[in-house]
Amino acid sequence: MKLSFASLLDLHLAALRKRATAPVRIAVLDTGVDSSHPLLKSRIVASGAIAVDGDEISVVETRLGVDNDVFGHGTSVASIVARTAPNAEIIDVRVLDAQNHGSADGIAAGMRYAIENGARMLNMSLAASASDSALMLEALEEAYENNVIVIAAQKNFPIGDDGLPAQLSGSIGVGNDPDLKPNQWTFVREHIEVSACGENVEAAARGGGYTRVTGTSFATPFIAGICCLAVGA
């Protein structure tokens, strides 16, 4: 059976999970991941973080099996990928700071790091500003040239624009539809191609245990997980 993104709408998640799937490396570009969490400790295969020295931006390796999350967002995102796609091998790339903020230059550097470390997919539950479109387009082109799929979150309040890279054609843009049930998704419109349930989703909490989260950030890793299963199949 040949799978296309459109054909995923006709597949139940349970049926897709029953297919034989090869491991797929997916990078979570976020606030870092608590890889000591029981759900994630065996799922993280590489870990790096943005380091800024004056005008120089680089990515430094960080330890596996410890808490590299500086805000709590990335752990929840990574856990949704892990739960949705058992075949996902997660690369933790910290591009956001303790206030959940980051620069377009840092995000682009994180994308390059993920590609260099063998990522087949990037989960980007974040949004750069419209003024950074040229840089995001360049980074998306590099991902495309390396056969890397980018799944990105629409802004929760899409005033002016839908957020980058979600609204750009080089990514699969994901919105949150509170009327959808968990494990449901649907095509939407131009720019933001698909919506999923990102409402009151159970996710891993930094430091252990679980929490409930809401927003496009948490609909996005579900779609990333679906794509991860499809690529693995």
C-alpha positions in Angstrom: 0.0 0.0 0.0 1.4 3.4 -1.0 0.8 6.1 1.6 0.3 9.8 0.8 -0.4 12.5 3.3 -3.9 12.8 2.0 -4.5 9.1 2.4 -3.8 9.3 6.1 -7.3 10.8 6.6 -8.7 7.4 5.7 -6.6 5.5 8.2 -7.4 5.0 11.8 -4.4 5.6 14.1 -4.7 2.0 15.5 -4.5 0.6 12.0 -1.5 2.6 11.1 0.3 1.5 14.3 -0.3 -2.1 13.3 1.8 -1.7 10.2 5.5 -2.7 10.3 7.4 0.6 10.8 11.1 1.4 10.5 12.6 3.8 13.1 12.4 7.4 12.1 14.5 10.2 13.5 12.4 13.3 14.4 13.8 16.4 16.0 11.8 18.4 18.5 12.9 22.0 18.3 11.7 23.6 21.5 12.7 24.5 25.1 14.6 21.2 25.5 13.4 17.8 26.8 13.5 16.2 30.2 15.0 12.9 29.0 15.0 11.6 32.5 11.2 11.3 32.3 10.2 7.6 32.3 8.2 8.0 29.1 11.2 9.6 27.3 14.4 8.3 28.8 14.8 5.6 26.2 13.5 7.6 23.2 16.1 10.5 23.0 19.0 9.6 20.7 20.8 13.0 20.5 20.5 16.3 22.3 21.8 19.8 21.7 21.2 23.4 22.7 21.8 26.8 21.1 24.8 28.7 22.5 25.2 32.4 21.7 28.7 34.1 21.9 28.4 37.6 20.7 27.2 37.4 17.1 28.1 33.7 16.9 25.4 31.1 17.2 26.3 27.4 17.6 24.7 24.2 18.9 26.5 22.4 21.7 25.9 18.8 22.7 23.9 18.3 25.9 23.7 15.2 28.1 21.2 12.4 27.6 19.2 11.0 30.4 18.9 14.4 32.3 16.5 17.3 32.3 17.5 19.7 29.5 14.1 21.5 29.5 14.3 25.1 30.7 10.6 25.9 30.5 8.5 22.7 30.4 7.1 23.1 26.9 9.4 20.8 25.0 9.0 17.8 27.3 5.2 17.9 26.8 5.7 18.2 23.0 8.2 15.3 22.8 5.9 13.1 24.9 3.0 13.5 22.4 5.4 12.5 19.5 6.6 9.5 21.6 3.1 8.3 22.5 1.7 8.7 19.0 4.6 7.1 17.1 6.4 4.1 18.8 8.9 4.1 16.0 10.0 7.7 16.7 13.7 8.3 17.7 13.7 11.8 19.1 16.5 14.4 18.7 16.2 17.1 21.4 17.2 20.5 20.1 16.8 23.4 22.5 16.2 26.6 20.5 14.0 28.4 23.0 15.0 29.9 26.4 13.5 29.9 29.9 10.9 32.4 28.8 9.9 30.2 25.8 11.5 32.7 23.5 14.1 32.3 20.7 15.6 34.0 17.7 15.1 33.1 14.1 18.9 32.7 13.7 18.9 30.2 16.6 15.9 28.3 15.2 17.6 28.1 11.8 20.8 26.8 13.5 18.8 24.2 15.4 17.2 23.1 12.1 20.7 22.6 10.6 21.9 20.7 13.6 18.9 18.4 13.4 19.5 17.7 9.7 23.2 17.1 10.3 22.2 14.5 13.0 20.1 12.5 10.6 16.6 13.9 11.3 14.0 12.8 8.8 11.4 15.1 10.3 11.3 18.3 12.4 8.6 19.2 14.9 8.4 22.9 15.4 5.8 23.9 18.0 6.9 27.5 17.8 6.4 30.6 15.6 8.9 33.1 14.2 7.7 36.5 13.2 6.8 37.5 9.6 9.9 39.7 9.5 12.0 36.5 9.6 10.5 35.0 6.5 13.6 35.2 4.3 15.7 33.2 6.9 12.9 30.7 7.5 12.5 30.2 3.7 16.2 29.5 3.4 16.1 27.0 6.3 13.1 25.3 4.8 14.8 25.0 1.5 17.8 23.3 3.2 15.4 20.9 4.9 13.7 20.1 1.5 17.0 19.5 -0.2 17.8 17.0 2.5 14.4 15.2 2.2 13.4 16.4 5.7 9.7 17.0 6.5 8.9 20.0 8.6 5.7 20.1 10.7 5.0 23.5 12.3 2.4 25.0 14.6 0.1 27.8 13.6 0.1 30.7 16.0 -2.5 30.3 18.7 -3.7 33.8 17.8 -3.0 34.2 14.1 -3.3 38.0 13.8 -1.6 39.3 10.8 0.0 36.0 9.9 -0.3 32.3 10.8 3.3 32.1 12.1 6.5 30.9 10.5 7.4 28.4 9.3 3.8 27.1 9.5 2.3 29.4 6.8 5.1 28.7 4.4 4.7 26.1 1.7 7.8 24.2 2.7 6.1 23.0 5.9 3.0 21.2 7.0 1.1 23.8 9.1 -1.0 22.6 12.0 -3.8 24.3 13.8 -5.8 23.3 16.9 -9.5 22.4 16.5 -11.2 22.1 19.9 -14.2 20.4 18.3 -12.1 17.4 17.3 -11.7 14.5 19.6 -8.2 13.1 20.6 -6.6 11.2 17.7 -8.7 13.0 15.1 -7.5 15.3 12.4 -8.8 17.1 9.3 -7.6 19.1 6.4 -8.3 22.8 6.7 -7.3 25.4 4.1 -4.4 27.0 2.3 -1.2 27.6 4.4 -2.4 25.7 7.4 -3.0 22.3 5.9 -4.4 20.3 8.8 -5.9 20.7 12.3 -5.9 18.2 15.1 -7.0 18.1 18.7 -4.8 20.3 20.9 -7.3 20.8 23.6 -6.7 19.5 27.2 -4.2 16.9 26.0 -2.4 14.7 28.5 1.4 15.1 28.2 4.5 14.4 30.2 5.5 17.1 32.7 9.0 18.3 33.2 10.3 16.7 36.4 8.1 13.6 36.2 4.4 12.9 36.1 1.8 14.2 33.6 -0.1 17.4 33.0 -2.8 18.8 30.7 -1.9 21.1 27.9 -3.8 23.1 25.2 -2.8 24.9 22.0 -1.5 24.4 18.5 1.9 23.4 20.0 0.3 20.2 21.2 -1.8 19.4 18.1 1.4 19.7 16.0 3.3 16.7 17.6 0.3 14.5 17.1 0.4 15.2 13.3 4.2 14.8 13.4 3.7 11.4 15.0 1.2 10.4 12.3 3.7 11.4 9.6 6.4 9.5 11.5 4.4 6.3 11.4 3.6 6.9 7.7 7.3 7.5 6.8 8.3 4.4 8.8 5.7 2.3 7.0 
